[in-house]
């Protein structure tokens, strides 16, 4: 039996302490053996559930789901703390410094760069291909394609059939995507994988244009 203080209101430090107890060798048999990869999907599901609460405008549900997301953040940071790479305090330090850096007009850093320009400078992104390559491959393929196209819309435009969008653009796009999924099913193709491969080809196209 592990003692944990009973309080009328727990805070962030209590959550960190609780996760440490759960992950200890003599703690919860399930929690103590989890890795980043073993709970990766759970993390994604919790974020989607928090988004569902936002869509429903359900404050009570959102509070609960944000708690689940925060639990995962602390849990993953705990894994790294045990490995000696970083702690949850390092995570907080990093994001605070990032927000200060990316709001120069508010915090007096004196830079005329906007958010995207500061981000590119921080990450050392000096070319279009580097910027496209920085878009996370873990994103759903449609989101990834959208972000890549937006970043490259001036330099590497993607042609579309404008006539198909005259009547109802949203319905036309929905029909096009729905039909694409139907084609993928007919040929036994994973549409996510197919679109990721198209994103990769788009990235290579950008690299070729720079060479």
C-alpha positions as CSV (number, residue, x, y, z in Angstrom):
1,X,0.0,0.0,0.0
2,X,1.4,3.4,-1.0
3,X,0.4,6.5,0.9
4,X,-0.8,9.5,-1.1
5,X,-2.1,12.5,0.7
6,X,-5.8,13.3,0.5
7,X,-6.5,16.9,-0.4
8,X,-9.5,19.0,-1.2
9,X,-7.7,20.1,-4.4
10,X,-4.7,18.6,-6.2
11,X,-2.3,20.6,-8.4
12,X,0.3,19.9,-11.1
13,X,3.0,18.9,-8.6
14,X,0.6,16.3,-7.2
15,X,0.1,14.9,-10.7
16,X,3.8,14.6,-11.3
17,X,4.2,12.9,-7.9
18,X,1.4,10.5,-8.7
19,X,2.9,9.5,-12.0
20,X,6.2,8.8,-10.3
21,X,4.5,6.4,-7.9
22,X,2.6,4.7,-10.7
23,X,5.8,4.3,-12.8
24,X,8.0,3.1,-10.0
25,X,9.1,-0.6,-10.1
26,X,6.9,-1.4,-7.1
27,X,4.0,0.8,-8.5
28,X,1.3,-0.2,-11.0
29,X,2.4,-3.3,-13.0
30,X,0.9,-1.8,-16.2
31,X,2.2,1.8,-15.8
32,X,5.7,0.7,-14.8
33,X,6.4,-1.1,-18.1
34,X,5.0,1.3,-20.6
35,X,7.2,3.0,-23.2
36,X,6.7,6.0,-25.6
37,X,5.7,3.6,-28.4
38,X,3.4,1.4,-26.3
39,X,1.1,4.4,-25.3
40,X,1.6,6.4,-28.5
41,X,-1.8,5.5,-29.9
42,X,-3.4,6.2,-26.5
43,X,-1.9,9.7,-26.5
44,X,-3.3,10.4,-30.0
45,X,-6.8,9.1,-29.0
46,X,-6.8,11.3,-25.9
47,X,-6.0,14.4,-28.0
48,X,-8.8,13.5,-30.4
49,X,-11.2,13.1,-27.5
50,X,-10.2,16.6,-26.2
51,X,-11.0,18.0,-29.6
52,X,-14.3,16.2,-29.6
53,X,-15.1,18.0,-26.3
54,X,-14.2,21.3,-27.9
55,X,-16.5,20.6,-30.9
56,X,-19.3,19.7,-28.4
57,X,-18.6,22.9,-26.4
58,X,-18.8,20.7,-23.3
59,X,-16.7,22.3,-20.6
60,X,-16.9,19.5,-18.1
61,X,-15.9,16.9,-20.7
62,X,-13.1,19.2,-21.9
63,X,-11.7,19.5,-18.4
64,X,-11.7,15.7,-18.1
65,X,-10.1,15.2,-21.5
66,X,-7.4,17.9,-21.0
67,X,-6.6,16.0,-17.8
68,X,-6.0,12.8,-19.8
69,X,-3.8,14.7,-22.2
70,X,-1.8,16.3,-19.4
71,X,-1.4,12.9,-17.8
72,X,0.2,11.6,-21.0
73,X,2.5,14.6,-21.2
74,X,3.7,14.0,-17.6
75,X,3.9,10.3,-18.3
76,X,6.1,10.7,-21.4
77,X,8.3,13.3,-19.5
78,X,8.6,10.8,-16.7
79,X,10.0,8.2,-19.1
80,X,12.6,10.6,-20.3
81,X,13.5,11.7,-16.7
82,X,14.2,8.1,-15.8
83,X,16.4,7.9,-18.9
84,X,18.3,11.0,-17.8
85,X,17.5,13.0,-20.9
86,X,15.1,15.7,-19.7
87,X,12.4,16.4,-17.0
88,X,9.0,17.9,-17.0
89,X,10.6,21.2,-15.8
90,X,12.8,21.1,-18.9
91,X,9.7,20.8,-21.0
92,X,8.1,23.8,-19.3
93,X,11.3,25.8,-19.6
94,X,11.5,25.1,-23.3
95,X,8.0,26.1,-24.2
96,X,8.2,29.3,-22.1
97,X,11.4,30.3,-23.8
98,X,9.8,29.5,-27.2
99,X,6.7,31.6,-26.5
100,X,8.8,34.6,-25.4
101,X,11.0,34.3,-28.5
102,X,8.1,34.1,-30.8
103,X,6.3,37.2,-29.4
104,X,9.1,39.8,-29.7
105,X,6.7,42.7,-29.9
106,X,5.1,41.7,-26.6
107,X,8.3,40.8,-24.6
108,X,10.6,43.4,-26.1
109,X,13.0,41.2,-28.0
110,X,13.2,43.9,-30.7
111,X,12.7,41.6,-33.7
112,X,10.6,42.6,-36.7
113,X,10.2,38.9,-37.8
114,X,6.8,37.3,-37.7
115,X,6.0,34.0,-36.0
116,X,6.7,31.8,-39.1
117,X,10.0,33.7,-39.8
118,X,11.1,33.3,-36.2
119,X,10.2,29.6,-36.3
120,X,12.2,29.0,-39.5
121,X,15.2,30.8,-38.0
122,X,15.0,28.8,-34.7
123,X,14.8,25.5,-36.6
124,X,17.4,26.5,-39.2
125,X,15.1,26.0,-42.2
126,X,16.9,27.7,-45.1
127,X,15.1,26.2,-48.1
128,X,11.6,25.2,-49.2
129,X,12.5,21.5,-49.1
130,X,13.7,21.8,-45.5
131,X,10.5,23.5,-44.6
132,X,8.3,20.9,-46.3
133,X,10.4,18.2,-44.6
134,X,9.7,19.7,-41.2
135,X,6.0,19.0,-41.6
136,X,5.4,16.0,-39.3
137,X,4.9,12.7,-41.0
138,X,2.8,11.6,-38.1
139,X,0.0,13.9,-39.1
140,X,-3.0,12.5,-40.9
141,X,-2.1,12.5,-44.6
142,X,-4.7,15.1,-45.6
143,X,-3.5,17.5,-42.9
144,X,0.1,16.9,-44.0
145,X,-0.7,17.6,-47.6
146,X,-2.6,20.7,-46.7
147,X,0.3,22.1,-44.6
148,X,2.9,21.3,-47.2
149,X,0.9,22.9,-50.0
150,X,0.3,26.0,-47.9
151,X,4.0,26.4,-47.2
152,X,4.8,26.0,-50.9
153,X,1.8,27.7,-52.6
154,X,3.9,30.5,-54.0
155,X,6.9,28.4,-55.1
156,X,5.4,25.0,-56.0
157,X,1.7,25.4,-56.7
158,X,-0.6,22.4,-57.2
159,X,-2.9,22.7,-60.2
160,X,-6.6,22.0,-59.6
161,X,-9.6,21.8,-61.8
162,X,-11.2,25.2,-61.0
163,X,-14.4,24.4,-63.0
164,X,-15.3,21.7,-60.6
165,X,-15.5,24.2,-57.7
166,X,-17.9,26.8,-59.2
167,X,-21.2,25.6,-57.8
168,X,-20.5,24.5,-54.2
169,X,-16.7,24.3,-53.4
170,X,-17.1,22.5,-50.1
171,X,-19.4,19.8,-51.7
172,X,-17.0,19.5,-54.7
173,X,-14.0,18.9,-52.4
174,X,-15.9,16.5,-50.3
175,X,-17.1,14.5,-53.4
176,X,-13.5,14.5,-54.7
177,X,-12.0,13.1,-51.5
178,X,-14.9,10.6,-51.1
179,X,-14.4,9.4,-54.6
180,X,-10.6,9.1,-54.1
181,X,-11.2,6.9,-51.0
182,X,-13.6,4.7,-53.1
183,X,-10.9,4.3,-55.8
184,X,-8.4,3.4,-53.1
185,X,-10.7,0.7,-51.7
186,X,-11.4,-0.7,-55.2
187,X,-7.7,-1.3,-55.7
188,X,-6.9,-2.3,-52.1
189,X,-4.7,0.8,-51.5
190,X,-4.3,2.5,-48.2
191,X,-5.3,6.1,-48.9
192,X,-3.3,7.4,-46.0
193,X,-0.1,5.7,-47.2
194,X,-0.8,6.7,-50.8
195,X,-1.2,10.4,-49.8
196,X,1.9,10.3,-47.6
197,X,3.8,8.9,-50.6
198,X,2.5,11.8,-52.7
199,X,3.7,14.2,-50.0
200,X,7.1,12.6,-50.2
201,X,7.1,13.0,-54.0
202,X,6.1,16.7,-53.5
203,X,9.1,17.1,-51.2
204,X,11.4,15.6,-53.8
205,X,10.0,17.9,-56.4
206,X,10.9,20.8,-54.2
207,X,14.4,19.5,-53.7
208,X,14.8,19.0,-57.5
209,X,13.7,22.6,-58.1
210,X,16.4,23.8,-55.8
211,X,19.2,21.8,-57.3
